Amino acid sequence: MPRFIAFLALLALGPLATAQGTRDDYERANSVFKWTAGKVTSEAITAAYIARIKTEDKKINSVLALNPKALEEAKAADQRRAA
C-alpha cells in the first residue's frame, strides 16, 4: 500500500519541470480527484498509465521496465480500499 500511495503522489505532483497548467498536469489532478471521489478505480488509472507509457515511451525511450504485477497490485489496493 505505501508504494501505491507514493505512486498516486507522483501522479498528483507530476514532473517539477512541467509548465504549470499543461494538459498532463490537468489529467493527473483529475485522475487523483476522481480516485479520491470513488469515481475511478486504481486499476483503471494504472491501466490508462500503462497504455500511455506503451504509446509515449516509443518516442522517448525513458521507461526501463514496467511492473508486471502493476494491475494486480492496483486491483488489490481497490479491494483494500473498499473494505
ABEGO torsion letter per residue (X at the ends): XAAAAAAAAAAAAEBAABBBGBAAAAAAAAAAAAAAAGABBAAAAAAAAAAAAAAAAAAAGABABBBAAAAAAAAAAAAAAAX
